[in-house]
Amino acid sequence: MDCITIKIIKTVVSFFKSYASGDMMTGSLKMELIEILQKLVGDHRKKRAEVTDEMVRQFMKPRKLKFDYPPSGEQK
């Protein structure tokens, strides 16, 4: 996980604790989560806009997968 994901998880856990204890009201919780989600969606849209057709073609190109499994019927 990257540090942004960890930061978001810690923030949401903090909200949960505050909400469960009664220190945070539902309206405040919703507003905080809306801000987080708007930032996440905005960042995703920016990154998605940077994806080119060539990147998609390369990603979707069939290729041989490399697995380190023993041949059928053999044991390691």
Helices and strands as residue ranges (DSSP letters): H 3-21, H 26-49, H 53-60
